[in-house]
C-alpha cells in the first residue's frame, strides 16, 4: 500500500489556497492508487514547537550529553513519518517571499545531523531514500513567469534543503496572484489545473523514480 504524507502549513487550514491545491494533487495520486493511505500532518496552527536546547546540543556535537525527550523525540517522530512515506505532498503559502515559520520548524526537526544527513569532506550527504515530493504553493503576488513582480526564495530553498537529506525529486505547482482579486484567482487556478492535468497524464505511481518534469 502506498503511503502519502500530507504536510499542511497554512494557518487558514483547509480554506487555504495551498491546501486546496494539495488536495487536488492527492486526488490525482489516488486516482492512480485508490488504496493509498494519507497521513495528515497539519502544522499551520503552530502546533509544532521550534527545536529546544537539548536538540541543539545534539546537532552541535555527536558526543554531547542529550536526552531523548522534547525536540529530539518530536524529531524522531517526524523523521519516521517521512521515512514511512512513498510520496510527500507539502501545502504551503509563501510568507514574506519565503517559507512560513511553521514549515521552517518542520524542516529544522527533519534535517538532522547523523540522522538524515552525514557531514563529509565533500559536504552534506542525505541518507533518506529519494521519493517524489510535490509542493503546492500559494502566494498573494506572482513570483514566476514573465509577469513576476516579486523575488522567490521559497522554491530554491526547499529544493536545496530537501536535497540535503536525500529528497531530490521535487515538483512545484503554484497558484499565484491571489491578492489581485477573484478574477485573478480564477485565472491562476485554471492555469494550474492545466499544469496538473498535463503532468499527471504522464505520471505513473509504479515509476516513482522516473517522473516527468512539469
N, C-alpha and C positions, 0 to 999 in steps of 0.2 A: 504494500500500500504506500502510495506517495504521500509525504508529509509536506505541507506548505506552512511556513512560518510567516505570519502577517504581523508586521510591526506598524502600529498606527501612532503618529506623533503630533497630530493637531489637537490643540485644546478645545476645538469645536466638535470633536468626536466624529460620529457618523455623518453629521451635517457638513463636514468639511469637504471641499472640492477634491483634495488629495485622497480622502477616504473613498469618495465616490469613484474616483479613477482606479484606485487599488482594487475595489470590489469588482470592477469590470475586468481587470486583469485576472483576478481569481476565478471569476465565472468562465472566462475563456480557457483557463487552465483546466477547470473541472469538466468542461465540455469534452476534453480530450482524455481526462482521467476521472470519471464520475465517482470513483471510490476514494478519491483523495481526502485526506484528513487535514483540516485547517486548524492551526494553533494560533490564537489571537493574543498578541501582547500589546495592549493599549497603554501607552506611556504619556499621552498628551496631557493628562490631568496632573502631571507632576508626581505620580505615584512612585516613580523610580528615583531614589536618592542619589546624590553625587557620591563619588568614592570617598572613603574615610582615611584617617591616618594609618590605620593598620594595613590597608590595601596599598597605600603609597609606599610604606616601608618594604612591602613585598616586591613592588615594582623596582624599587631603588637597588635592592641587593638580594641575591639568591640566598645569602646566609643570614638575612635579618630575622629576628625573632618575631613571628607573626602568629596570630590565631586564625582559625578557620571560621570566624564569625563576621558579622557586619558585611562590608562590601565584598570581602573575599567569598563569602557564602553566596551572596547575590550574583557575583561574577560567575561563579561555577554553575549556578542555575541557568543563567542566560547563555553561557557558552554551551552547555549540554543541550539546551533548547535549539541552539544554532546548529550544533553537530548532528542533531537528530533530523534536521530538515533536509529535504531534497531540493526545494525551491524556496527562496526568500522573497517576500513582497514587502517593500517599505513604502508607507504612505507618509509624505512629509510636506509641510508648507515650506516656502523659502522665507526665512525671517532675517531681515537686515542683510540681504544678499547672500546668506549662507544657511547652514543647518540650524534648526531651533535647538535651544539648550537641552531639551529632553532627549533629542537624538544624540547629541554630543555625550550626554551622560551614559546612554546605552553603549555608545562606541567606547567610552573610557572603561566600561566594565568588560567588554569582549575583546578589546585589543590589549592583550595581557602578555607581558614578557614571560618566556619559558612555559607558556600555556598555549597561546595561539600564534605566537611567532618566536623565532630564535634570533639572537643578535650574533652575526658572524662577521668575519673580516670583509665580506662583500656586502654587508648591510643586513637589514632585517629580512628574514625568510619566513613566510607564512607557513603554518603547519596544518591548517584546515584543508579538507578536501574541497576542491572547487565545485561550485554548483551555480545554477542560474540565479541571479539577483535582479529583480525588477523594482525600479524606483519610480513611484508615482509622485510627481511634484506639482504643486500649485503655487502660483505667485501672483501678487497684485499687479506687478509690472511685467513687461516682456524682457527676457534675458537671452533669447536665442533668435537666429534668423535675421533677415535684413531689417526688421522693424524693432530690433532690440534697443531698449532705452536704459538698461542698467547692467552692471557687471554681474558675472555669475561665479561665485566662489563655492557654490554648493556642489555642482556636478564634478568638477575636477577633484575637490577634496574627498568626496565619497568614493570616487574611483580609486584614488591613491590609498586611502586608509583601509578600504576593504581589501585591496590588493595586498596590503601589508600582512594580512592574516591568511591569505591564500584564495580570496574570492575575487577572481579576475573577470568573470563573465557577468558584467553589469550592464543592464539596459535601462535607459531612462525614457519615460513618457511624461509629458507635462501639459498642464492647462495653464496658460499664461494670460496675463492681462485681465485678471478677474476684477481689478479695481476700476476698469474702464466702462462698467455698466453691463446691463443684461444682454444687449446685442453682442457685445464683445465676448462675453462668456459663452453664449450660444455658438458663436463662430469658432471659438477656441475648442469647445467640446467636439464640434463636428470635425474639425481638423485632426484632433487627437483620436477620435473614433476611427477615422480612416487609417491613421497610422497603426492603430491596434489591429484592425482587420487585416491589413497588409502583412503585418508581422506574423500574426498567429495563423494565417493561412499557410505559412511555411513551417510553423513550429511543430515539433513532434516531441512529446514527453519522453519517449524512449530514446531520444537523441540529444540528451541534455548537455553533452559535451561538444556538440557541434551545432549550436544555434545560429540562425541567421542574424545579421545586423539589421536594425530597424531602418 
